[in-house]
Amino acid sequence: MSECAATLREARIVSEIERVLTESGEREQLATFDATKWVRAWIGEPVPALGGLTPLHFMGSTTGLETVLQLVRQMQSGAFA
């Protein structure tokens, strides 16, 4: 994956995190929360909901990115299925 593609995929995840916080009524937290910094750390951490793999492992394909975005959406409801 090119650096440009990786940056765009990261930006999609950052945008989704910001949307989740906004829709969850966490606008105040969003004002002080560095979503980009959080995403950069999070994508390198193993996630049980991803079978112990990192989100970064999935981000090389469109399908994998959608898997990661779906996980972010599930964070909103607390469901990590």
ChimeraX attribute file (.defattr): number of C-alpha atoms within 10 A of each C-alpha:
attribute: neighborCount
match mode: 1-to-1
recipient: residues
	/A:1	9
	/A:2	8
	/A:3	8
	/A:4	9
	/A:5	13
	/A:6	14
	/A:7	11
	/A:8	12
	/A:9	20
	/A:10	19
	/A:11	15
	/A:12	15
	/A:13	22
	/A:14	21
	/A:15	15
	/A:16	17
	/A:17	22
	/A:18	20
	/A:19	16
	/A:20	20
	/A:21	19
	/A:22	14
	/A:23	11
	/A:24	11
	/A:25	10
	/A:26	13
	/A:27	15
	/A:28	10
	/A:29	12
	/A:30	16
	/A:31	9
	/A:32	8
	/A:33	13
	/A:34	12
	/A:35	19
	/A:36	16
	/A:37	10
	/A:38	12
	/A:39	17
	/A:40	14
	/A:41	10
	/A:42	14
	/A:43	19
	/A:44	13
	/A:45	15
	/A:46	15
	/A:47	14
	/A:48	11
	/A:49	14
	/A:50	16
	/A:51	8
	/A:52	10
	/A:53	15
	/A:54	18
	/A:55	23
	/A:56	19
	/A:57	16
	/A:58	17
	/A:59	21
	/A:60	15
	/A:61	13
	/A:62	11
	/A:63	11
	/A:64	15
	/A:65	20
	/A:66	16
	/A:67	16
	/A:68	22
	/A:69	21
	/A:70	14
	/A:71	19
	/A:72	19
	/A:73	17
	/A:74	14
	/A:75	15
	/A:76	15
	/A:77	10
	/A:78	10
	/A:79	11
	/A:80	14
	/A:81	9
